[in-house]
Amino acid sequence: MGTAPASRDVTSYGMGLAAPLALFFLVFFVAPLLQLLWLSLHNDTAGLHWGLGQYLHFLTDPFSLSVLGSTLLLGAEVTAVCLVLGFPIAWLYQRVGPRLQTIIILIVLLPLLTSVVVRTFAWIVILGRQGIINATLQSLGIVDTPLKLLYTQFGVVIALAQVQMPLMTLPLITALGRIDPNLDDASCSLGAGSWRTFFRIVLPLSLPGVIAGCTLTYAAAITAFITQSLIGGGQMLFMPMYLYQQASTLQNWPFASAISIIFLLAVLAVVSVFTTLGRMSRGYGGA
Amino acid sequence: MADTPGGRSLVVDAVTHRYHSGALAVENINLDIKGGEIIALLGPSGCGKTTLLRIIAGFIAQTQGRIIIGDHIVDALPPNRRAVGIVFQNYALFPHLSISENVGYGLAARGVDKASRQREAQRLLELVQLPAMAERLPRQLSGGQQQRVALARALAIKPSTLLLDEPFAALDKNLRLDMQIEVKRLQRVSGITTLIVTHDQEEALSMADRVAVLSHGKLEQFGSPSDVYDRPQTLFVNTFVGSSNRMPGVVVSADRTAAKVRLDAGAEIIARPAGGTLTEGGRVTVCIRPEHLQFVGDETGFAGVVGMSLPLGATVVHEVTTADGSGVKISQARIGETRALESGAAVRLAPLAPSLANAFPATL
């Protein structure tokens, strides 16, 4: 920087340091995104005629809309499963000794340390017709014929929930850690039982963490191409795979671009709902 | 046991608590508290006073002993069914609830409807002199105001016992005095049996009807403030409560009421045997408070040399070095023109009365 040291604003350092990454984003994220938008505004695959045809096609096509709907629903289901299973873990983490805390954190982080592909194949082994669950159930005589677990919505939700769990648990652990433990005791001494304490005190105060966790889990779940495709198989189609087919197999780039933009807007809409909720709940956080 | 209308008696019966590690937190504590009394649990940090408070509240299940509130043994009751009000050191107000909701929280847990809750919260806020704060959030209030709210919240459930955990520690000095007066006033109005945990001896002596002094998990003494201050039963109580000169010596002769002690500083004085019988020839520690020493003109008492004089407003404290080289503090009320003592002046000191010098058997 050319200015004299005395007149330097502290913020200018930050700008300078952020420049390389900003440039990187500009070239490899913003520019392709604009190109995508430009491409999606063409009615023909060759990209010669301008128009909103691709968008109209998507929004009037029941099949496309059902793919979008089922993808958004999948995200909601995965987020719900992660929240319900992740909250007790985070809650437990705040109430155990340091040694157990280390173990819990290790278990929470372990999924992040293995490749998504490996984890997904593990789920295929677990959920398959001759997989661990079916073999156990059959040997115990609980079922006669193997249950169909793989290639079902249930299977996809369970596998995705496991894969995305750290994204929910970590923000929750942070949020619950910020709550003064005396508040629990205070609530209890005032005559409130555990459930009242949870719903009136712990849950409202952990809301910033809940919202952060939900946003991350939701965004990750609906865009999880590998797990969705491998566990869902050919019968279940979600937006990332739909997009891939249009772009790669059918070479219909303008339609694939329009799908991308619509998907992006749908995700942004959901995320902004979460952030709005987060901003409203921030009134709770401090003090 | 007589119960005043507001407060029930509280008995701590032979309570011992051992941590998981095996270390003793409190050992064989017995307190017999009458309904409506204010009791201070006084001790340095780590003496087990907060553990005892949490046992009474029900947050910790003691290893041995019983807690009896009124006529009921409450050991089997969880904290939310003991009707014990607590004011936490950091107040622990619910940050996301309004002041009114904070105060009404305990009533809501008891199924009181919203309108009655708000009315009661308003009444209590007027009692603690914060009538206009009902709709604010806790963080918009000052420390003293937050504490008043915490008090109102604890009183809302009409507790039989009120527990205050270092309630004034976070307040600055002037505010602390205001709040101490406020708490005492509220306690007198409501008649609730109150237990204050504190490490501040002035607070304990000024607020409590009786003071329980704890050290290392053991009850050292349980008595009125004047008992604790003037007739300490242990060397710890004598030195922890108020300031005290510790002077080593040897017992020349002793009976139950008086002991003649030859101080290492070089004088024979009569002292009160405190905390157990003294044996002739045994080593003792004699404690004399600075305000219980006087300058004497004759040959009684022990000799010393004035080191420094500190005028502390109403009193003047002189530091005197005795013949055995130890330092002794003497404080004098400033009456009229107190004569200034030159540094290096030779003086003789003696206790004001034999009952004001306490002799404790020296621990090896």
Interface residues (C-beta under 8 A of the other chain):
Chain A: D180 N182 L183 D185 A186 S187 C188 S189 L190 G191 A192 G193 R196 R200 I201 P204 L205 G283 Y284 G285 G286 A287
Chain B: A57 G58 F59 P78 P79 N80 R81 R82 A83 V84 G85 I86 F88 N90 A92 L93 F94 P95 H96 Y105 G106 A108 A109 R110 L137 P138 R139 R153 A154 A156 I157
